[in-house]
Amino acid sequence: MVYDWFNRQASDDVSTEKVLEEKPEGSEEVSSDSSNNQEESSSINQEESSLEWARSAYARLKAQQAQQKTSQPSVEIDSASETALAANVQAEFSAQSSSFEAGGSLLEQAALQRQVRQEELEEKVEEVSPQLAQQSQFLETSPEPRLGEFDETFAWSAEVLAAQGRKPEKISLEEIDWLGRLRRGLEKTRQGFVKGLLENLGDDPLTPEVLDDLETLLLRADAGVEATDQVLDALRRRMNEEVVDPAEGLRFLKQQLCNLLEAPIQDTGTDLLAPERGRLNIWLFVGVNGVGKTTTLGKLANLAVRSGYTALIAAADTFRAAAVEQVKVWGARSGVPVIANSTANADPAAVVFDAIGAARSKSTDLVLVDTAGRLQTKHNLMEELQKVRRIIDRLAPEARVESLLILDASQGQNGLRQAMAFAQAAALTGVVITKLDGTSRGGVALAVASEARLPIRFIGAGEGIRDLRPFNSFEFVEALLANY
Ligand SMILES: Nc1nc2c(ncn2[C@@H]2O[C@H](COP(=O)(O)OP(=O)(O)OP(=O)(O)O)[C@@H](O)[C@H]2O)c(=O)[nH]1
């Protein structure tokens, strides 16, 4: 099944009959905990129905997995992107993937087609050296997420999906897997924020003292003054109207945080940033040194292929010699061609020029442009970026261009200054926040949204190829304030 991550939907559904009667493994422990307290209030009932939803979703996923196991060849052949991915891997690293070989002649044909296309591009595309190919074999490939136990992480992830109005039969293992990663990734920020918050909330109604503590916690998580003020003002207004109990306080707080994060997204009129099919899409990645531009681009190239799009990488970071090699490794991991110029200090605009030409001739959906890291205070480097942007606009007026700033969450408020400076020079259309896993400053997402007024489009919460996904404010806030 192809899961289009950019649009958050599966392209086809695997029917799973009879699954509702199935009992998920390990569900007893969870259900017996809550069924002991039947006289409890409606919140317990709610908890029960969440668990019911989670159990039903789990049973369906389990059935899907079993079904895929028994009919593996046909499922794989049906799936266009899996076939393309398999073909790429076969063409480039034929020693690998014995499982794909079992797929038979259709896969071989796809591999052959891919190889012909690959050869056509050869004039422009940098070759993956045998050394590089060997190197990439050692990197994590892209194993399918596996359905684990019916545990608390599954139940939480299911609850988050259910709260967004999703149906148990419409959720994917991909989403469950990502939510678990996101929650783990936000552990450090959550530790500082939630522990303090929940301890202060206690069982009593909200007081002005609790709000003072909340103010400190938000500022400490790098949410910034503006976002903090907005949230506290809203809470104070609410407390003036009525007595607010802790559960309602928490719900209201989550709502406020979501509103803050959503405002710039709604302003763009585009909830989810997805490549537009049938049109050239060019995504430019900019930012200061070492924030994760190349890694983000590599993860997105993989996500694009997995989601059924064709992609191409423009290695326009011609400043750092290793950067071209690095994107080639990422390209090889996902079977995405890389356009590069191995001349020392080549003009990045020339690489972009070649990439647009190659993309046009192959009707590629998405061109991902890597750029060199630069300090926002270096005027000449910011001008170089403007030149790249101008070239894109001039050469591909028909393209849908996104200019994405990569921000390292651990840089906290400094990231906000970067956002302000790059917004001007690179005509930013959005932000990707990386390294949320290594920091307690995940609140910077709130500052970016409220002060730079830029939509957050993707978030990275780990170094793995699956640790970057489209941003969803509801899921982010739930993971940030998860009470576990
Ligand atoms: N923990 C963690 N590490 C990350 C994440 N994203 C990127 N990194 C790591 O950050 C380091 C720098 O990443 P790069 O992609 O090389 O950064 P860059 O912005 O392209 O660097 P320059 O080209 O030098 O400007 C690498 O070690 C990545 O593995 C993330 O979400 N979490």
Ligand as a Chemical Component Dictionary entry (heavy atoms), coordinates in Angstrom:
data_LIG
# 
_chem_comp.id                   LIG 
_chem_comp.type                 NON-POLYMER 
_chem_comp.pdbx_formal_charge   0 
_chem_comp.three_letter_code    LIG 
# 
loop_
_chem_comp_atom.comp_id 
_chem_comp_atom.atom_id 
_chem_comp_atom.alt_atom_id 
_chem_comp_atom.type_symbol 
_chem_comp_atom.charge 
_chem_comp_atom.model_Cartn_x 
_chem_comp_atom.model_Cartn_y 
_chem_comp_atom.model_Cartn_z 
_chem_comp_atom.pdbx_ordinal 
LIG N1  N1  N 0 19.453 14.051 16.574 1  
LIG C1  C1  C 0 19.184 14.578 15.374 2  
LIG N2  N2  N 0 20.208 14.851 14.547 3  
LIG C2  C2  C 0 19.937 15.377 13.348 4  
LIG C3  C3  C 0 18.602 15.663 12.934 5  
LIG N3  N3  N 0 18.665 16.198 11.688 6  
LIG C4  C4  C 0 19.972 16.235 11.341 7  
LIG N4  N4  N 0 20.757 15.761 12.336 8  
LIG C5  C5  C 0 22.219 15.635 12.384 9  
LIG O1  O1  O 0 22.811 16.922 12.283 10 
LIG C6  C6  C 0 24.100 16.828 11.682 11 
LIG C7  C7  C 0 24.261 17.891 10.610 12 
LIG O2  O2  O 0 23.356 17.591 9.577  13 
LIG P1  P1  P 0 23.586 18.067 8.067  14 
LIG O3  O3  O 0 22.402 17.587 7.317  15 
LIG O4  O4  O 0 24.924 17.738 7.576  16 
LIG O5  O5  O 0 23.507 19.647 8.242  17 
LIG P2  P2  P 0 23.656 20.781 7.129  18 
LIG O6  O6  O 0 22.746 21.878 7.547  19 
LIG O7  O7  O 0 23.433 20.227 5.784  20 
LIG O8  O8  O 0 25.184 21.190 7.295  21 
LIG P3  P3  P 0 26.042 22.241 6.404  22 
LIG O9  O9  O 0 25.931 21.789 4.982  23 
LIG O10 O10 O 0 27.409 22.150 6.961  24 
LIG O11 O11 O 0 25.463 23.581 6.621  25 
LIG C8  C8  C 0 24.216 15.395 11.160 26 
LIG O12 O12 O 0 25.004 14.670 12.065 27 
LIG C9  C9  C 0 22.784 14.878 11.185 28 
LIG O13 O13 O 0 22.697 13.487 11.391 29 
LIG C10 C10 C 0 17.518 15.363 13.860 30 
LIG O14 O14 O 0 16.317 15.602 13.617 31 
LIG N5  N5  N 0 17.896 14.826 15.050 32 
# 
loop_
_chem_comp_bond.comp_id 
_chem_comp_bond.atom_id_1 
_chem_comp_bond.atom_id_2 
_chem_comp_bond.value_order 
_chem_comp_bond.pdbx_ordinal 
LIG N1  C1  SING 1  
LIG C1  N2  DOUB 2  
LIG C1  N5  SING 3  
LIG N2  C2  SING 4  
LIG C2  C3  DOUB 5  
LIG C2  N4  SING 6  
LIG C3  N3  SING 7  
LIG C3  C10 SING 8  
LIG N3  C4  DOUB 9  
LIG C4  N4  SING 10 
LIG N4  C5  SING 11 
LIG C5  O1  SING 12 
LIG C5  C9  SING 13 
LIG O1  C6  SING 14 
LIG C6  C7  SING 15 
LIG C6  C8  SING 16 
LIG C7  O2  SING 17 
LIG O2  P1  SING 18 
LIG P1  O3  DOUB 19 
LIG P1  O4  SING 20 
LIG P1  O5  SING 21 
LIG O5  P2  SING 22 
LIG P2  O6  DOUB 23 
LIG P2  O7  SING 24 
LIG P2  O8  SING 25 
LIG O8  P3  SING 26 
LIG P3  O9  DOUB 27 
LIG P3  O10 SING 28 
LIG P3  O11 SING 29 
LIG C8  O12 SING 30 
LIG C8  C9  SING 31 
LIG C9  O13 SING 32 
LIG C10 O14 DOUB 33 
LIG C10 N5  SING 34 
# 
